[in-house]
Amino acid sequence: MKKIIIVDDEPNIVMTLEYTFKKNNFEVFIARDGSEALEILETVIPNVIILDVMMPKVDGYQTLKLIKGNEKLANTKVVFLTAKNKASDIEKGLKLGADKYLTKPFSIKKIVSEIKELTA
């Protein structure tokens, strides 16, 4: 079973994504901010991480830097899902090593197909 970590501080988004990916046979882990995600990553090597940018404590950009610095996570795909939709935000996210950069509001079908494509 593929593993996914959803990192977002917005409960409605987390609930929607968690439900959807469980229905699509993913083992789902939830983190409310970057520091919680990093704690989970000490014991779980996911196939993919969905990461918000604007979060308390550790933001998505900083979290991604730490993920990319961890050799154990070299094969983990990272997808930004964020309201930050300026070209400069997207460029920054991709430069830091994100595999995809998706913006809110989002289509759940599009996210599922993007994630399935990344983890195929």
N, CA, C and O atoms as a GROMACS GRO file, in nm:
protein
  480
    1MET      N    1   0.084  -0.120   0.000
    1MET     CA    2   0.000   0.000   0.000
    1MET      C    3   0.088   0.125   0.000
    1MET      O    4   0.182   0.135   0.078
    2LYS      N    5   0.057   0.219  -0.087
    2LYS     CA    6   0.135   0.343  -0.093
    2LYS      C    7   0.104   0.432   0.027
    2LYS      O    8  -0.009   0.434   0.078
    3LYS      N    9   0.206   0.504   0.072
    3LYS     CA   10   0.191   0.591   0.189
    3LYS      C   11   0.195   0.737   0.146
    3LYS      O   12   0.276   0.775   0.062
    4ILE      N   13   0.107   0.818   0.207
    4ILE     CA   14   0.102   0.960   0.177
    4ILE      C   15   0.093   1.038   0.308
    4ILE      O   16   0.022   0.998   0.401
    5ILE      N   17   0.166   1.147   0.314
    5ILE     CA   18   0.154   1.237   0.430
    5ILE      C   19   0.090   1.366   0.380
    5ILE      O   20   0.136   1.426   0.283
    6ILE      N   21  -0.016   1.406   0.446
    6ILE     CA   22  -0.084   1.532   0.413
    6ILE      C   23  -0.045   1.633   0.520
    6ILE      O   24  -0.071   1.613   0.638
    7VAL      N   25   0.019   1.742   0.477
    7VAL     CA   26   0.068   1.844   0.570
    7VAL      C   27  -0.005   1.974   0.541
    7VAL      O   28   0.026   2.043   0.444
    8ASP      N   29  -0.104   2.005   0.626
    8ASP     CA   30  -0.184   2.126   0.606
    8ASP      C   31  -0.248   2.162   0.740
    8ASP      O   32  -0.285   2.074   0.818
    9ASP      N   33  -0.262   2.292   0.765
    9ASP     CA   34  -0.321   2.336   0.892
    9ASP      C   35  -0.470   2.366   0.878
    9ASP      O   36  -0.532   2.414   0.973
   10GLU      N   37  -0.528   2.340   0.762
   10GLU     CA   38  -0.670   2.367   0.738
   10GLU      C   39  -0.749   2.236   0.752
   10GLU      O   40  -0.739   2.149   0.665
   11PRO      N   41  -0.827   2.221   0.862
   11PRO     CA   42  -0.895   2.092   0.889
   11PRO      C   43  -0.983   2.040   0.776
   11PRO      O   44  -0.984   1.920   0.750
   12ASN      N   45  -1.056   2.128   0.708
   12ASN     CA   46  -1.146   2.082   0.601
   12ASN      C   47  -1.068   2.021   0.485
   12ASN      O   48  -1.110   1.921   0.427
   13ILE      N   49  -0.956   2.081   0.452
   13ILE     CA   50  -0.872   2.028   0.344
   13ILE      C   51  -0.814   1.893   0.385
   13ILE      O   52  -0.814   1.798   0.306
   14VAL      N   53  -0.764   1.886   0.507
   14VAL     CA   54  -0.707   1.761   0.557
   14VAL      C   55  -0.811   1.649   0.553
   14VAL      O   56  -0.782   1.539   0.506
   15MET      N   57  -0.932   1.678   0.602
   15MET     CA   58  -1.037   1.575   0.605
   15MET      C   59  -1.073   1.528   0.464
   15MET      O   60  -1.087   1.408   0.440
   16THR      N   61  -1.087   1.622   0.372
   16THR     CA   62  -1.122   1.587   0.233
   16THR      C   63  -1.014   1.501   0.170
   16THR      O   64  -1.044   1.397   0.110
   17LEU      N   65  -0.889   1.543   0.183
   17LEU     CA   66  -0.778   1.467   0.123
   17LEU      C   67  -0.762   1.331   0.190
   17LEU      O   68  -0.739   1.231   0.122
   18GLU      N   69  -0.772   1.328   0.322
   18GLU     CA   70  -0.757   1.200   0.394
   18GLU      C   71  -0.862   1.100   0.346
   18GLU      O   72  -0.829   0.986   0.313
   19TYR      N   73  -0.986   1.142   0.342
   19TYR     CA   74  -1.096   1.054   0.298
   19TYR      C   75  -1.071   1.005   0.155
   19TYR      O   76  -1.083   0.886   0.126
   20THR      N   77  -1.036   1.098   0.068
   20THR     CA   78  -1.016   1.065  -0.074
   20THR      C   79  -0.902   0.966  -0.093
   20THR      O   80  -0.916   0.869  -0.167
   21PHE      N   81  -0.788   0.991  -0.027
   21PHE     CA   82  -0.674   0.901  -0.050
   21PHE      C   83  -0.693   0.766   0.019
   21PHE      O   84  -0.641   0.666  -0.030
   22LYS      N   85  -0.765   0.761   0.130
   22LYS     CA   86  -0.797   0.630   0.190
   22LYS      C   87  -0.884   0.549   0.094
   22LYS      O   88  -0.865   0.429   0.078
   23LYS      N   89  -0.980   0.617   0.030
   23LYS     CA   90  -1.066   0.551  -0.068
   23LYS      C   91  -0.985   0.500  -0.187
   23LYS      O   92  -1.023   0.402  -0.251
   24ASN      N   93  -0.872   0.565  -0.215
   24ASN     CA   94  -0.786   0.526  -0.326
   24ASN      C   95  -0.671   0.435  -0.281
   24ASN      O   96  -0.568   0.426  -0.347
   25ASN      N   97  -0.691   0.369  -0.167
   25ASN     CA   98  -0.597   0.268  -0.116
   25ASN      C   99  -0.459   0.321  -0.079
   25ASN      O  100  -0.358   0.254  -0.102
   26PHE      N  101  -0.454   0.439  -0.021
   26PHE     CA  102  -0.331   0.493   0.035
   26PHE      C  103  -0.337   0.480   0.186
   26PHE      O  104  -0.444   0.492   0.246
   27GLU      N  105  -0.222   0.456   0.247
   27GLU     CA  106  -0.212   0.468   0.392
   27GLU      C  107  -0.183   0.616   0.418
   27GLU      O  108  -0.084   0.670   0.368
   28VAL      N  109  -0.270   0.682   0.497
   28VAL     CA  110  -0.264   0.827   0.511
   28VAL      C  111  -0.213   0.867   0.650
   28VAL      O  112  -0.257   0.814   0.752
   29PHE      N  113  -0.119   0.960   0.649
   29PHE     CA  114  -0.067   1.020   0.773
   29PHE      C  115  -0.095   1.170   0.765
   29PHE      O  116  -0.088   1.231   0.658
   30ILE      N  117  -0.127   1.229   0.880
   30ILE     CA  118  -0.166   1.370   0.884
   30ILE      C  119  -0.069   1.448   0.972
   30ILE      O  120  -0.033   1.405   1.081
   31ALA      N  121  -0.029   1.565   0.922
   31ALA     CA  122   0.050   1.659   1.002
   31ALA      C  123  -0.012   1.797   0.987
   31ALA      O  124  -0.053   1.835   0.877
   32ARG      N  125  -0.018   1.872   1.095
   32ARG     CA  126  -0.081   2.005   1.092
   32ARG      C  127   0.018   2.116   1.059
   32ARG      O  128  -0.021   2.229   1.029
   33ASP      N  129   0.148   2.083   1.063
   33ASP     CA  130   0.251   2.181   1.027
   33ASP      C  131   0.380   2.106   0.995
   33ASP      O  132   0.387   1.984   1.007
   34GLY      N  133   0.480   2.183   0.952
   34GLY     CA  134   0.606   2.121   0.910
   34GLY      C  135   0.675   2.042   1.019
   34GLY      O  136   0.735   1.938   0.991
   35SER      N  137   0.668   2.091   1.143
   35SER     CA  138   0.739   2.018   1.250
   35SER      C  139   0.673   1.883   1.277
   35SER      O  140   0.742   1.785   1.304
   36GLU      N  141   0.539   1.876   1.270
   36GLU     CA  142   0.471   1.746   1.286
   36GLU      C  143   0.508   1.652   1.170
   36GLU      O  144   0.529   1.532   1.191
   37ALA      N  145   0.518   1.708   1.049
   37ALA     CA  146   0.555   1.626   0.934
   37ALA      C  147   0.694   1.566   0.954
   37ALA      O  148   0.716   1.448   0.926
   38LEU      N  149   0.786   1.648   1.001
   38LEU     CA  150   0.923   1.600   1.022
   38LEU      C  151   0.929   1.492   1.128
   38LEU      O  152   1.009   1.399   1.118
   39GLU      N  153   0.843   1.502   1.232
   39GLU     CA  154   0.835   1.396   1.333
   39GLU      C  155   0.789   1.265   1.270
   39GLU      O  156   0.847   1.160   1.296
   40ILE      N  157   0.684   1.272   1.188
   40ILE     CA  158   0.632   1.152   1.123
   40ILE      C  159   0.740   1.090   1.034
   40ILE      O  160   0.756   0.968   1.028
   41LEU      N  161   0.815   1.176   0.965
   41LEU     CA  162   0.918   1.129   0.871
   41LEU      C  163   1.035   1.059   0.940
   41LEU      O  164   1.117   0.997   0.873
   42GLU      N  165   1.042   1.068   1.073
   42GLU     CA  166   1.146   0.993   1.145
   42GLU      C  167   1.117   0.844   1.143
   42GLU      O  168   1.208   0.762   1.154
   43THR      N  169   0.987   0.807   1.128
   43THR     CA  170   0.950   0.666   1.133
   43THR      C  171   0.879   0.615   1.007
   43THR      O  172   0.863   0.495   0.990
   44VAL      N  173   0.836   0.706   0.919
   44VAL     CA  174   0.761   0.668   0.800
   44VAL      C  175   0.833   0.720   0.676
   44VAL      O  176   0.871   0.837   0.670
   45ILE      N  177   0.851   0.634   0.577
   45ILE     CA  178   0.905   0.677   0.448
   45ILE      C  179   0.788   0.673   0.349
   45ILE      O  180   0.752   0.566   0.300
   46PRO      N  181   0.728   0.789   0.321
   46PRO     CA  182   0.610   0.790   0.233
   46PRO      C  183   0.649   0.788   0.085
   46PRO      O  184   0.762   0.820   0.048
   47ASN      N  185   0.552   0.751   0.002
   47ASN     CA  186   0.571   0.761  -0.143
   47ASN      C  187   0.558   0.906  -0.185
   47ASN      O  188   0.626   0.952  -0.277
   48VAL      N  189   0.468   0.978  -0.118
   48VAL     CA  190   0.440   1.116  -0.156
   48VAL      C  191   0.399   1.199  -0.034
   48VAL      O  192   0.339   1.148   0.061
   49ILE      N  193   0.432   1.328  -0.040
   49ILE     CA  194   0.394   1.423   0.065
   49ILE      C  195   0.320   1.537  -0.004
   49ILE      O  196   0.370   1.597  -0.098
   50ILE      N  197   0.200   1.566   0.045
   50ILE     CA  198   0.127   1.685  -0.001
   50ILE      C  199   0.153   1.792   0.104
   50ILE      O  200   0.126   1.772   0.222
   51LEU      N  201   0.206   1.905   0.060
   51LEU     CA  202   0.260   2.004   0.152
   51LEU      C  203   0.203   2.143   0.124
   51LEU      O  204   0.212   2.195   0.013
   52ASP      N  205   0.145   2.203   0.228
   52ASP     CA  206   0.099   2.342   0.218
   52ASP      C  207   0.221   2.431   0.240
   52ASP      O  208   0.320   2.387   0.300
   53VAL      N  209   0.215   2.555   0.194
   53VAL     CA  210   0.326   2.648   0.216
   53VAL      C  211   0.307   2.725   0.346
   53VAL      O  212   0.396   2.730   0.431
   54MET      N  213   0.189   2.786   0.361
   54MET     CA  214   0.165   2.874   0.476
   54MET      C  215   0.109   2.794   0.593
   54MET      O  216  -0.008   2.758   0.596
   55MET      N  217   0.197   2.768   0.690
   55MET     CA  218   0.158   2.693   0.810
   55MET      C  219   0.230   2.751   0.930
   55MET      O  220   0.333   2.817   0.916
   56PRO      N  221   0.176   2.725   1.050
   56PRO     CA  222   0.246   2.771   1.170
   56PRO      C  223   0.376   2.694   1.193
   56PRO      O  224   0.398   2.590   1.131
   57LYS      N  225   0.459   2.744   1.278
   57LYS     CA  226   0.588   2.684   1.317
   57LYS      C  227   0.685   2.677   1.200
   57LYS      O  228   0.764   2.769   1.178
   58VAL      N  229   0.680   2.567   1.124
   58VAL     CA  230   0.773   2.548   1.012
   58VAL      C  231   0.691   2.553   0.882
   58VAL      O  232   0.601   2.471   0.863
   59ASP      N  233   0.721   2.649   0.793
   59ASP     CA  234   0.642   2.660   0.670
   59ASP      C  235   0.681   2.551   0.569
   59ASP      O  236   0.776   2.476   0.591
   60GLY      N  237   0.606   2.544   0.459
   60GLY     CA  238   0.627   2.440   0.359
   60GLY      C  239   0.762   2.447   0.291
   60GLY      O  240   0.823   2.344   0.262
   61TYR      N  241   0.809   2.569   0.263
   61TYR     CA  242   0.939   2.582   0.197
   61TYR      C  243   1.051   2.527   0.285
   61TYR      O  244   1.138   2.452   0.238
   62GLN      N  245   1.048   2.563   0.412
   62GLN     CA  246   1.150   2.516   0.506
   62GLN      C  247   1.140   2.364   0.523
   62GLN      O  248   1.241   2.294   0.528
   63THR      N  249   1.018   2.315   0.532
   63THR     CA  250   0.996   2.170   0.546
   63THR      C  251   1.054   2.096   0.426
   63THR      O  252   1.120   1.994   0.441
   64LEU      N  253   1.030   2.149   0.305
   64LEU     CA  254   1.082   2.086   0.184
   64LEU      C  255   1.235   2.083   0.185
   64LEU      O  256   1.295   1.983   0.146
   65LYS      N  257   1.298   2.191   0.228
   65LYS     CA  258   1.445   2.194   0.236
   65LYS      C  259   1.496   2.081   0.325
   65LYS      O  260   1.593   2.013   0.291
   66LEU      N  261   1.428   2.061   0.439
   66LEU     CA  262   1.470   1.956   0.532
   66LEU      C  263   1.445   1.817   0.474
   66LEU      O  264   1.525   1.725   0.494
   67ILE      N  265   1.334   1.801   0.403
   67ILE     CA  266   1.303   1.673   0.339
   67ILE      C  267   1.410   1.640   0.235
   67ILE      O  268   1.461   1.528   0.230
   68LYS      N  269   1.443   1.738   0.152
   68LYS     CA  270   1.541   1.716   0.044
   68LYS      C  271   1.681   1.691   0.100
   68LYS      O  272   1.766   1.633   0.032
   69GLY      N  273   1.706   1.734   0.223
   69GLY     CA  274   1.835   1.710   0.286
   69GLY      C  275   1.847   1.573   0.350
   69GLY      O  276   1.954   1.537   0.400
   70ASN      N  277   1.739   1.495   0.348
   70ASN     CA  278   1.737   1.363   0.412
   70ASN      C  279   1.748   1.254   0.306
   70ASN      O  280   1.656   1.234   0.226
   71GLU      N  281   1.860   1.183   0.304
   71GLU     CA  282   1.885   1.080   0.203
   71GLU      C  283   1.780   0.970   0.203
   71GLU      O  284   1.749   0.913   0.098
   72LYS      N  285   1.725   0.938   0.321
   72LYS     CA  286   1.623   0.832   0.328
   72LYS      C  287   1.499   0.868   0.246
   72LYS      O  288   1.424   0.779   0.205
   73LEU      N  289   1.478   0.998   0.223
   73LEU     CA  290   1.358   1.043   0.153
   73LEU      C  291   1.385   1.078   0.006
   73LEU      O  292   1.305   1.146  -0.058
   74ALA      N  293   1.497   1.030  -0.046
   74ALA     CA  294   1.537   1.064  -0.182
   74ALA      C  295   1.432   1.027  -0.287
   74ALA      O  296   1.419   1.095  -0.388
   75ASN      N  297   1.357   0.919  -0.263
   75ASN     CA  298   1.258   0.874  -0.362
   75ASN      C  299   1.117   0.924  -0.331
   75ASN      O  300   1.023   0.892  -0.404
   76THR      N  301   1.101   1.001  -0.225
   76THR     CA  302   0.969   1.053  -0.188
   76THR      C  303   0.935   1.173  -0.276
   76THR      O  304   1.015   1.266  -0.291
   77LYS      N  305   0.817   1.170  -0.334
   77LYS     CA  306   0.769   1.282  -0.417
   77LYS      C  307   0.703   1.386  -0.326
   77LYS      O  308   0.635   1.352  -0.229
   78VAL      N  309   0.724   1.513  -0.359
   78VAL     CA  310   0.664   1.620  -0.279
   78VAL      C  311   0.581   1.709  -0.370
   78VAL      O  312   0.628   1.757  -0.473
   79VAL      N  313   0.455   1.729  -0.330
   79VAL     CA  314   0.362   1.812  -0.407
   79VAL      C  315   0.316   1.928  -0.319
   79VAL      O  316   0.258   1.906  -0.213
   80PHE      N  317   0.343   2.049  -0.363
   80PHE     CA  318   0.289   2.164  -0.291
   80PHE      C  319   0.142   2.180  -0.329
   80PHE      O  320   0.106   2.170  -0.446
   81LEU      N  321   0.058   2.203  -0.229
   81LEU     CA  322  -0.083   2.236  -0.250
   81LEU      C  323  -0.108   2.360  -0.166
   81LEU      O  324  -0.118   2.351  -0.044
   82THR      N  325  -0.118   2.475  -0.230
   82THR     CA  326  -0.117   2.600  -0.157
   82THR      C  327  -0.198   2.709  -0.227
   82THR      O  328  -0.225   2.701  -0.347
   83ALA      N  329  -0.236   2.808  -0.150
   83ALA     CA  330  -0.306   2.925  -0.206
   83ALA      C  331  -0.206   3.023  -0.268
   83ALA      O  332  -0.245   3.116  -0.340
   84LYS      N  333  -0.077   3.004  -0.241
   84LYS     CA  334   0.025   3.094  -0.296
   84LYS      C  335   0.043   3.061  -0.444
   84LYS      O  336   0.107   2.963  -0.481
   85ASN      N  337  -0.015   3.148  -0.530
   85ASN     CA  338  -0.020   3.114  -0.672
   85ASN      C  339   0.052   3.212  -0.763
   85ASN      O  340   0.031   3.209  -0.885
   86LYS      N  341   0.135   3.299  -0.708
   86LYS     CA  342   0.213   3.390  -0.792
   86LYS      C  343   0.323   3.309  -0.861
   86LYS      O  344   0.368   3.206  -0.810
   87ALA      N  345   0.364   3.357  -0.978
   87ALA     CA  346   0.470   3.288  -1.053
   87ALA      C  347   0.596   3.273  -0.967
   87ALA      O  348   0.663   3.170  -0.973
   88SER      N  349   0.627   3.376  -0.887
   88SER     CA  350   0.748   3.370  -0.804
   88SER      C  351   0.736   3.261  -0.696
   88SER      O  352   0.835   3.197  -0.661
   89ASP      N  353   0.615   3.241  -0.642
   89ASP     CA  354   0.593   3.135  -0.541
   89ASP      C  355   0.611   2.998  -0.605
   89ASP      O  356   0.677   2.910  -0.549
   90ILE      N  357   0.552   2.981  -0.722
   90ILE     CA  358   0.559   2.853  -0.792
   90ILE      C  359   0.705   2.822  -0.828
   90ILE      O  360   0.753   2.710  -0.809
   91GLU      N  361   0.774   2.923  -0.879
   91GLU     CA  362   0.915   2.906  -0.916
   91GLU      C  363   0.999   2.867  -0.794
   91GLU      O  364   1.083   2.777  -0.802
   92LYS      N  365   0.975   2.934  -0.682
   92LYS     CA  366   1.049   2.904  -0.560
   92LYS      C  367   1.026   2.759  -0.517
   92LYS      O  368   1.120   2.687  -0.485
   93GLY      N  369   0.899   2.716  -0.517
   93GLY     CA  370   0.866   2.579  -0.477
   93GLY      C  371   0.932   2.474  -0.564
   93GLY      O  372   0.982   2.374  -0.514
   94LEU      N  373   0.931   2.498  -0.694
   94LEU     CA  374   0.991   2.401  -0.786
   94LEU      C  375   1.143   2.403  -0.777
   94LEU      O  376   1.208   2.299  -0.788
   95LYS      N  377   1.200   2.521  -0.756
   95LYS     CA  378   1.346   2.532  -0.741
   95LYS      C  379   1.394   2.457  -0.618
   95LYS      O  380   1.502   2.398  -0.618
   96LEU      N  381   1.313   2.460  -0.511
   96LEU     CA  382   1.350   2.390  -0.388
   96LEU      C  383   1.339   2.238  -0.403
   96LEU      O  384   1.387   2.164  -0.318
   97GLY      N  385   1.275   2.193  -0.512
   97GLY     CA  386   1.272   2.049  -0.537
   97GLY      C  387   1.135   1.984  -0.536
   97GLY      O  388   1.125   1.862  -0.539
   98ALA      N  389   1.027   2.064  -0.531
   98ALA     CA  390   0.893   2.004  -0.536
   98ALA      C  391   0.873   1.937  -0.672
   98ALA      O  392   0.919   1.987  -0.775
   99ASP      N  393   0.803   1.824  -0.671
   99ASP     CA  394   0.776   1.752  -0.796
   99ASP      C  395   0.658   1.813  -0.871
   99ASP      O  396   0.652   1.808  -0.994
  100LYS      N  397   0.564   1.871  -0.796
  100LYS     CA  398   0.447   1.937  -0.854
  100LYS      C  399   0.413   2.057  -0.765
  100LYS      O  400   0.447   2.060  -0.647
  101TYR      N  401   0.344   2.154  -0.825
  101TYR     CA  402   0.299   2.271  -0.749
  101TYR      C  403   0.155   2.296  -0.791
  101TYR      O  404   0.129   2.346  -0.900
  102LEU      N  405   0.062   2.261  -0.703
  102LEU     CA  406  -0.081   2.276  -0.731
  102LEU      C  407  -0.137   2.387  -0.642
  102LEU      O  408  -0.093   2.405  -0.528
  103THR      N  409  -0.236   2.460  -0.695
  103THR     CA  410  -0.288   2.573  -0.618
  103THR      C  411  -0.432   2.549  -0.572
  103THR      O  412  -0.509   2.477  -0.636
  104LYS      N  413  -0.464   2.612  -0.458
  104LYS     CA  414  -0.600   2.610  -0.404
  104LYS      C  415  -0.674   2.729  -0.462
  104LYS      O  416  -0.611   2.831  -0.491
  105PRO      N  417  -0.805   2.721  -0.482
  105PRO     CA  418  -0.888   2.601  -0.464
  105PRO      C  419  -0.850   2.495  -0.567
  105PRO      O  420  -0.797   2.526  -0.673
  106PHE      N  421  -0.878   2.370  -0.534
  106PHE     CA  422  -0.830   2.261  -0.618
  106PHE      C  423  -0.943   2.166  -0.654
  106PHE      O  424  -1.047   2.161  -0.589
  107SER      N  425  -0.919   2.090  -0.759
  107SER     CA  426  -1.009   1.982  -0.799
  107SER      C  427  -0.954   1.853  -0.738
  107SER      O  428  -0.838   1.818  -0.761
  108ILE      N  429  -1.038   1.784  -0.662
  108ILE     CA  430  -0.994   1.662  -0.596
  108ILE      C  431  -0.956   1.556  -0.701
  108ILE      O  432  -0.861   1.480  -0.681
  109LYS      N  433  -1.029   1.552  -0.812
  109LYS     CA  434  -0.997   1.456  -0.920
  109LYS      C  435  -0.858   1.484  -0.976
  109LYS      O  436  -0.781   1.392  -1.002
  110LYS      N  437  -0.826   1.612  -0.995
  110LYS     CA  438  -0.696   1.649  -1.051
  110LYS      C  439  -0.584   1.608  -0.954
  110LYS      O  440  -0.481   1.556  -0.997
  111ILE      N  441  -0.605   1.632  -0.825
  111ILE     CA  442  -0.501   1.596  -0.728
  111ILE      C  443  -0.480   1.445  -0.727
  111ILE      O  444  -0.366   1.399  -0.729
  112VAL      N  445  -0.586   1.369  -0.725
  112VAL     CA  446  -0.573   1.223  -0.724
  112VAL      C  447  -0.500   1.176  -0.850
  112VAL      O  448  -0.412   1.091  -0.842
  113SER      N  449  -0.535   1.230  -0.966
  113SER     CA  450  -0.468   1.184  -1.088
  113SER      C  451  -0.321   1.227  -1.089
  113SER      O  452  -0.235   1.150  -1.134
  114GLU      N  453  -0.290   1.347  -1.040
  114GLU     CA  454  -0.150   1.392  -1.032
  114GLU      C  455  -0.069   1.302  -0.938
  114GLU      O  456   0.043   1.262  -0.971
  115ILE      N  457  -0.126   1.269  -0.823
  115ILE     CA  458  -0.056   1.185  -0.724
  115ILE      C  459  -0.038   1.043  -0.779
  115ILE      O  460   0.069   0.983  -0.765
  116LYS      N  461  -0.141   0.990  -0.840
  116LYS     CA  462  -0.130   0.855  -0.898
  116LYS      C  463  -0.023   0.851  -1.006
  116LYS      O  464   0.052   0.754  -1.016
  117GLU      N  465  -0.017   0.956  -1.088
  117GLU     CA  466   0.085   0.964  -1.194
  117GLU      C  467   0.225   0.966  -1.132
  117GLU      O  468   0.316   0.898  -1.181
  118LEU      N  469   0.243   1.044  -1.025
  118LEU     CA  470   0.374   1.054  -0.960
  118LEU      C  471   0.417   0.922  -0.896
  118LEU      O  472   0.536   0.891  -0.892
  119THR      N  473   0.320   0.845  -0.847
  119THR     CA  474   0.353   0.724  -0.772
  119THR      C  475   0.338   0.597  -0.856
  119THR      O  476   0.350   0.486  -0.803
  120ALA      N  477   0.313   0.612  -0.984
  120ALA     CA  478   0.293   0.495  -1.071
  120ALA      C  479   0.421   0.414  -1.085
  120ALA      O  480   0.422   0.312  -1.154
   0.00000   0.00000   0.00000
